[in-house]
């Protein structure tokens, strides 16, 4: 077998896609392994001294990095939104692993620092406190709050609230031609389940908006009258995504702005 110089792992609970590349960036193999077989496989590989293992940053990535580094590998974790730009072809485990490897080869990559078990415990405590903050937004419940934190991860990866909306596929699709910008439906990029949770939460907030007189509720009611409840719910979900960024960035509870 060829000598491996770089490895990309697409992490999952039961099965993990393992992509190995040689020094010429040729695929040595790209196969799915049971998660309990991955470390044994990595331990047996013929590899260069500076062989690097790259994963997407997620809740389980810190554990895997700690275990892999015990085998003598260097590890890197990349933000999911950075990796997504390099996905080619249909989304599947093999192509996801290729996207991770491609993203890792870029000079502008931004690696997420590995956390110890103690740091993860502290982050969990902070996460529970950020969850409570998100739940101060009308329409955001515990499931949505926890799902948001799990997917978004480090909010500092997003420069502004609109970037969160874009990541979740809640911004209008643009069709520009002849100097004119035409806005269509939302892009629907990103995590479908999380986008659905946000829209359903926005529908709930919209149903109760007539009982409030803050600026956001009045705005949502106006959109509903002009464009209908469906468009208003999506528009409100878009607003919520931006508010979520602000809350996580400034570490404050949501405060309704008076009309």
MARVEX-112378 format. One record per residue (C-alpha): residue in three letters; y, z, x. Coordinates in steps of 0.1 Angstrom, whole numbers, padded with zeros to 4 digits, always signed. Example, Ala and Ser with C-alpha at 12.3 -4.5 7.8 and 13.67 -1.06 7.14 Angstrom:
2
ala-0045+0078+0123;ser-0011+0071+0137;
This chain:
259
unk+0000+0000+0000;unk+0035-0007+0012;unk+0057+0021+0024;unk+0080+0034-0003;unk+0117+0039+0003;unk+0131+0047-0031;unk+0116+0060-0064;unk+0130+0062-0099;unk+0116+0084-0126;unk+0122+0080-0163;unk+0115+0115-0174;unk+0098+0125-0207;unk+0077+0155-0219;unk+0042+0140-0218;unk+0045+0108-0198;unk+0068+0097-0170;unk+0075+0062-0159;unk+0074+0060-0121;unk+0090+0030-0102;unk+0085+0028-0065;unk+0104+0003-0042;unk+0099-0006-0006;unk+0127-0011+0020;unk+0133-0046+0008;unk+0138-0034-0028;unk+0106-0050-0039;unk+0086-0032-0066;unk+0055-0015-0051;unk+0045-0003-0086;unk+0060+0006-0120;unk+0036+0026-0140;unk+0034+0054-0166;unk+0018+0086-0155;unk+0010+0118-0174;unk+0036+0144-0164;unk+0010+0167-0149;unk-0001+0139-0125;unk+0033+0129-0111;unk+0037+0154-0083;unk+0002+0147-0070;unk+0010+0110-0070;unk+0043+0115-0051;unk+0026+0138-0026;unk+0001+0110-0016;unk+0026+0082-0012;unk+0033+0066+0021;unk+0071+0068+0024;unk+0100+0066+0047;unk+0115+0098+0060;unk+0146+0095+0039;unk+0128+0084+0007;unk+0149+0092-0023;unk+0138+0101-0059;unk+0163+0094-0087;unk+0163+0106-0122;unk+0187+0106-0152;unk+0204+0139-0156;unk+0190+0159-0186;unk+0177+0194-0194;unk+0144+0189-0175;unk+0158+0170-0145;unk+0167+0202-0126;unk+0131+0215-0128;unk+0117+0182-0116;unk+0142+0179-0088;unk+0133+0214-0075;unk+0096+0206-0076;unk+0100+0171-0060;unk+0122+0185-0031;unk+0094+0209-0023;unk+0074+0178-0013;unk+0101+0168+0012;unk+0119+0142-0009;unk+0156+0139-0014;unk+0166+0138-0050;unk+0195+0124-0071;unk+0204+0128-0108;unk+0227+0103-0124;unk+0246+0106-0156;unk+0229+0087-0185;unk+0261+0068-0193;unk+0262+0055-0157;unk+0226+0043-0158;unk+0230+0026-0192;unk+0253-0001-0177;unk+0224-0014-0155;unk+0197-0017-0183;unk+0185-0053-0185;unk+0162-0068-0211;unk+0147-0048-0239;unk+0148-0010-0238;unk+0114+0004-0227;unk+0102+0029-0201;unk+0096+0003-0174;unk+0131-0012-0178;unk+0147+0022-0180;unk+0131+0031-0147;unk+0145-0002-0132;unk+0179+0007-0146;unk+0178+0041-0129;unk+0168+0025-0096;unk+0196-0001-0098;unk+0222+0025-0107;unk+0210+0046-0077;unk+0217+0017-0053;unk+0254+0014-0063;unk+0280+0028-0039;unk+0300+0043-0067;unk+0272+0064-0081;unk+0280+0100-0091;unk+0252+0124-0087;unk+0248+0156-0108;unk+0243+0187-0086;unk+0209+0203-0088;unk+0209+0238-0105;unk+0187+0268-0096;unk+0168+0286-0124;unk+0195+0313-0124;unk+0223+0287-0128;unk+0203+0271-0156;unk+0201+0304-0174;unk+0238+0309-0171;unk+0244+0273-0183;unk+0223+0281-0213;unk+0245+0311-0222;unk+0276+0290-0218;unk+0260+0262-0239;unk+0253+0286-0267;unk+0290+0297-0266;unk+0302+0259-0265;unk+0278+0253-0295;unk+0297+0280-0314;unk+0330+0263-0306;unk+0318+0229-0318;unk+0306+0245-0351;unk+0343+0255-0358;unk+0347+0217-0367;unk+0341+0211-0404;unk+0309+0191-0407;unk+0294+0201-0374;unk+0264+0223-0378;unk+0240+0240-0352;unk+0216+0210-0349;unk+0245+0185-0343;unk+0262+0209-0319;unk+0231+0215-0298;unk+0221+0178-0298;unk+0256+0169-0287;unk+0255+0193-0257;unk+0221+0181-0247;unk+0231+0144-0247;unk+0266+0146-0234;unk+0259+0171-0206;unk+0289+0175-0184;unk+0319+0165-0204;unk+0339+0159-0172;unk+0320+0126-0169;unk+0343+0114-0197;unk+0380+0108-0189;unk+0392+0111-0225;unk+0379+0115-0261;unk+0377+0078-0267;unk+0351+0075-0240;unk+0328+0099-0260;unk+0334+0078-0291;unk+0324+0047-0271;unk+0294+0063-0257;unk+0282+0072-0292;unk+0289+0038-0306;unk+0316+0049-0330;unk+0344+0026-0320;unk+0351-0008-0337;unk+0335-0039-0321;unk+0362-0062-0307;unk+0361-0100-0310;unk+0390-0113-0291;unk+0399-0150-0291;unk+0430-0171-0287;unk+0451-0140-0279;unk+0442-0123-0311;unk+0421-0091-0314;unk+0398-0088-0343;unk+0381-0055-0350;unk+0347-0055-0367;unk+0322-0028-0375;unk+0313-0001-0351;unk+0293-0010-0320;unk+0263+0013-0328;unk+0256+0018-0291;unk+0242+0050-0277;unk+0220+0076-0294;unk+0212+0065-0330;unk+0201+0100-0341;unk+0232+0117-0328;unk+0255+0091-0342;unk+0237+0096-0376;unk+0242+0134-0374;unk+0279+0130-0368;unk+0283+0105-0396;unk+0264+0127-0420;unk+0284+0157-0409;unk+0316+0137-0415;unk+0304+0129-0450;unk+0300+0166-0457;unk+0335+0173-0444;unk+0349+0144-0465;unk+0334+0158-0497;unk+0352+0191-0491;unk+0384+0175-0478;unk+0401+0178-0512;unk+0400+0216-0508;unk+0420+0215-0475;unk+0456+0205-0467;unk+0454+0201-0429;unk+0464+0168-0413;unk+0428+0156-0406;unk+0416+0163-0441;unk+0446+0145-0457;unk+0441+0116-0434;unk+0404+0113-0443;unk+0412+0114-0480;unk+0437+0086-0476;unk+0413+0064-0457;unk+0386+0071-0484;unk+0411+0060-0511;unk+0420+0028-0493;unk+0387+0018-0476;unk+0360+0037-0494;unk+0339+0068-0485;unk+0315+0050-0461;unk+0343+0037-0438;unk+0361+0070-0441;unk+0330+0089-0430;unk+0325+0068-0399;unk+0362+0070-0391;unk+0361+0108-0394;unk+0330+0109-0372;unk+0350+0089-0346;unk+0378+0115-0349;unk+0352+0143-0345;unk+0338+0128-0313;unk+0373+0129-0298;unk+0379+0165-0310;unk+0346+0175-0294;unk+0357+0162-0261;unk+0390+0182-0264;unk+0372+0214-0273;unk+0347+0211-0244;unk+0374+0201-0220;unk+0399+0229-0229;unk+0372+0255-0239;unk+0389+0263-0271;unk+0379+0266-0308;unk+0390+0239-0332;unk+0422+0247-0350;unk+0432+0227-0381;unk+0467+0211-0377;unk+0490+0219-0406;unk+0502+0190-0427;
